[in-house]
């Protein structure tokens, strides 16, 4: 089934670049900056376009999504609850057992080194094939 936002022949990277350009304000600048940090932290990251127009960065599974709303750019880590966040970047979706998110408002800066550490942790977790210590009984 064809996604409504995707034009034939456009790659996910092209669609993400178009989204950033279409935003044309601080949200586009923020999403672009975070995208560059993701690519620096994991040069092998795969960009995807899912769920009718959501930028997704993956490596052996989803690392995070990048959504833009009127007041916030939200980076949701698929397995964020399993990541160590000593810098306290996660500030949204804290109640769930799996995901965690970073909401960035206009004018806010993100600790780049801490963000890239989260990206590298997420890649390592995806590559390990584990999301959390299993709660199942061990044989």
C-alpha positions in Angstrom: 0.0 0.0 0.0 1.4 3.4 -1.0 1.8 6.0 1.7 -0.1 9.2 0.9 2.8 11.6 1.7 5.3 9.8 -0.4 5.8 10.8 -4.0 6.9 8.0 -6.3 10.7 7.8 -6.5 11.4 9.9 -3.5 13.7 8.3 -0.9 13.0 8.6 2.8 16.0 11.0 3.1 14.6 13.2 0.4 11.2 13.2 2.2 12.8 14.1 5.5 14.7 17.0 3.9 11.5 18.2 2.3 9.7 18.1 5.7 12.6 20.1 7.2 12.4 22.7 4.4 8.6 22.9 4.6 8.7 23.6 8.3 10.8 26.7 7.5 11.2 27.8 11.1 12.9 26.9 14.3 11.3 23.4 14.2 13.0 22.7 10.8 16.3 24.0 12.1 15.9 21.9 15.2 15.0 18.7 13.3 17.9 19.3 10.9 20.3 19.8 13.8 19.1 16.6 15.5 19.2 14.6 12.3 22.9 15.7 11.8 23.7 14.6 15.3 22.1 11.2 14.7 24.1 10.7 11.5 27.3 11.7 13.3 26.7 9.3 16.2 25.8 6.5 13.8 27.1 6.9 10.3 25.3 3.6 9.3 21.9 4.9 10.4 19.0 4.2 8.0 16.4 7.0 7.4 12.9 5.8 6.9 9.5 7.5 6.3 6.7 5.8 8.2 3.2 6.2 9.5 2.0 8.7 6.9 4.9 11.1 7.2 7.1 10.5 10.3 10.9 10.6 10.0 12.4 7.5 11.5 16.0 6.6 12.2 16.9 2.9 12.4 19.8 0.6 12.9 18.9 -3.0 13.5 15.5 -1.6 14.6 14.0 1.8 15.3 16.3 4.2 17.2 14.0 7.2 17.3 11.3 9.1 15.4 11.3 12.9 14.8 8.0 14.5 15.0 7.2 18.2 14.7 4.3 19.9 16.4 3.3 23.6 16.7 5.2 24.1 20.0 7.7 21.2 20.1 10.0 18.9 18.2 9.7 15.5 19.7 12.3 12.8 19.4 10.8 9.5 20.6 13.2 6.6 21.3 11.5 3.3 20.7 13.4 1.6 23.5 14.1 4.7 25.6 13.1 3.1 28.9 16.0 0.7 28.5 18.6 3.4 28.0 20.7 5.1 30.7 20.1 8.8 30.6 22.5 10.4 33.2 22.1 13.9 31.6 18.3 13.7 32.0 17.5 14.4 28.4 14.3 12.4 28.4 11.5 14.8 29.5 8.4 13.3 27.9 6.6 9.9 27.7 8.2 9.0 31.0 5.3 6.9 32.3 5.5 4.1 29.8 7.5 0.9 30.1 9.2 1.1 26.6 9.4 4.5 25.0 10.9 7.8 26.2 11.0 11.1 24.4 12.9 14.4 24.3 10.7 17.4 23.7 12.6 20.4 22.4 10.9 23.8 22.5 11.9 26.9 20.6 15.1 28.3 21.9 16.1 25.2 23.9 19.5 23.6 23.4 20.2 19.9 23.8 23.4 18.5 25.2 24.9 17.2 21.9 27.3 14.7 23.5 24.6 13.3 25.8 22.2 13.0 22.9 24.7 11.2 20.7 25.5 8.9 23.7 21.8 8.0 23.7 21.8 7.3 20.0 24.9 5.0 20.4 23.2 3.2 23.3 20.1 2.7 21.3 22.1 1.2 18.4 24.0 -1.1 20.7 20.7 -2.2 22.3 19.1 -2.9 18.9 22.2 -4.8 17.7 22.2 -6.9 20.9 18.7 -8.2 20.2 17.6 -7.3 23.7 15.3 -4.6 24.9 15.1 -5.2 28.6 16.2 -8.0 30.9 13.6 -10.7 30.4 11.0 -11.2 33.1 10.4 -14.7 31.9 11.5 -17.6 34.1 14.9 -18.9 33.1 15.2 -22.5 32.3 
